[in-house]
Amino acid sequence: MTFATGSHLSGPLSDVTISDASEAHFESILGGFPLAAPRPMRAGDATFHSGWTVHKAGGTTTDMMRAVMTVIYFADGLTVAPPSNSSQENDLRTWLPGLRPGDVAASEVNPLLG
C-alpha cells in the first residue's frame, strides 16, 4: 500500500469512481503530498487509515483476483446525504437499502452497533 501523507487534511479531493481515469486524476494531484513508501502486505494483513487519505495498492503479482474487505466507521446519528454521483447512488442502494437522504444511516446491512 502507498499513502499520500497528509492528504486526509485536505478533505475530499474528488468524487471520481475507481478506474483508469481516477488513477490518472490522483496521480496529477499527488505532487503536493509526500508518498509513504509502499509496504508489502501478505494475506491476512490489515491497514487502517482515514477515509480521506489518498491511497493505492500496486498491481497484483498473480493471476488471481485480489480479495479486499473494507470497514468504515461513522458517528452515531449520522444521516444519509443525497448522492452526488452514480457510484454513491449504488452505494446507497447496496449498503443502506430502503433509506433516503435525511434518514439516520443505519440499516439491516449496516446496523447501529451498541
C-alpha positions as CSV (number, residue, x, y, z in Angstrom):
1,M,0.0,0.0,0.0
2,T,1.1,3.5,-0.8
3,F,-0.3,6.5,1.2
4,A,-0.2,10.2,0.3
5,T,0.9,11.6,3.7
6,G,-1.3,14.5,4.9
7,S,-3.8,14.1,2.1
8,H,-6.5,13.4,4.7
9,L,-6.2,17.0,5.9
10,S,-7.5,18.3,2.5
11,G,-10.9,16.8,2.7
12,P,-12.4,15.3,-0.4
13,L,-10.1,15.8,-3.4
14,S,-12.5,14.3,-5.9
15,D,-15.7,12.4,-6.4
16,V,-14.4,10.2,-9.2
17,T,-15.0,6.5,-9.1
18,I,-12.2,3.9,-9.1
19,S,-11.0,3.5,-12.7
20,D,-8.1,4.1,-15.0
21,A,-9.3,7.7,-15.2
22,S,-9.3,8.1,-11.4
23,E,-5.8,6.7,-11.3
24,A,-4.6,9.4,-13.7
25,H,-6.6,12.1,-11.7
26,F,-5.0,11.2,-8.4
27,E,-1.5,10.9,-10.0
28,S,-2.0,14.5,-11.2
29,I,-2.8,15.9,-7.7
30,L,-0.2,13.9,-5.7
31,G,2.7,16.3,-6.3
32,G,1.7,18.3,-3.2
33,F,2.0,15.3,-0.8
34,P,4.9,13.1,0.2
35,L,4.3,9.5,-0.6
36,A,4.9,6.9,2.1
37,A,7.0,4.1,0.6
38,P,4.9,1.1,-0.5
39,R,4.8,-1.6,2.1
40,P,4.4,-5.3,1.2
41,M,1.3,-6.9,2.6
42,R,0.5,-10.6,3.0
43,A,-2.8,-12.4,3.1
44,G,-4.4,-11.5,6.4
45,D,-2.6,-8.2,6.9
46,A,-4.6,-5.1,7.6
47,T,-4.1,-1.3,7.3
48,F,-6.0,1.4,8.9
49,H,-6.3,5.0,7.6
50,S,-8.7,8.0,7.4
51,G,-11.2,7.7,4.7
52,W,-9.9,10.9,3.1
53,T,-6.3,9.6,2.8
54,V,-5.4,9.1,-0.8
55,H,-4.0,5.6,-1.2
56,K,-3.5,2.9,-3.6
57,A,-2.3,-0.7,-4.0
58,G,0.1,-1.9,-6.6
59,G,-0.8,-4.4,-9.2
60,T,-1.3,-8.0,-8.1
61,T,1.6,-10.3,-8.9
62,T,-0.6,-13.4,-9.5
63,D,-3.4,-14.3,-11.9
64,M,-5.9,-14.4,-9.1
65,M,-8.3,-11.5,-8.2
66,R,-7.2,-9.8,-5.0
67,A,-9.8,-10.0,-2.2
68,V,-10.4,-6.9,-0.1
69,M,-12.5,-6.2,2.9
70,T,-13.4,-2.6,3.9
71,V,-14.8,-1.5,7.2
72,I,-15.9,2.1,7.6
73,Y,-17.0,3.6,10.9
74,F,-19.0,6.7,11.2
75,A,-20.6,8.7,14.0
76,D,-23.8,7.6,15.7
77,G,-26.7,9.7,14.4
78,L,-25.1,10.5,11.1
79,T,-27.8,11.0,8.4
80,V,-27.8,9.9,4.7
81,A,-26.7,12.7,2.4
82,P,-28.1,13.0,-1.1
83,P,-25.9,11.0,-3.6
84,S,-23.8,13.2,-5.9
85,N,-22.9,10.6,-8.5
86,S,-24.0,7.1,-9.8
87,S,-21.4,5.4,-7.5
88,Q,-23.0,7.0,-4.4
89,E,-26.5,6.1,-5.7
90,N,-25.3,2.5,-6.0
91,D,-23.7,2.6,-2.5
92,L,-26.9,3.9,-1.0
93,R,-29.0,1.1,-2.6
94,T,-26.4,-1.6,-1.6
95,W,-25.3,-0.5,1.9
96,L,-28.3,1.5,3.2
97,P,-31.2,-0.2,1.4
98,G,-34.5,1.5,1.8
99,L,-33.0,4.7,3.3
100,R,-33.4,8.1,1.8
101,P,-31.5,11.4,2.3
102,G,-32.1,12.7,5.8
103,D,-32.7,9.2,7.3
104,V,-30.3,8.1,10.1
105,A,-27.6,6.0,8.4
106,A,-28.4,2.6,10.0
107,S,-29.9,-0.4,8.0
108,E,-30.2,-4.1,8.2
109,V,-27.0,-4.3,6.2
110,N,-25.2,-1.6,8.3
111,P,-26.8,-1.8,11.8
112,L,-26.2,0.6,14.6
113,L,-23.6,-1.0,17.0
114,G,-24.3,-0.8,20.7
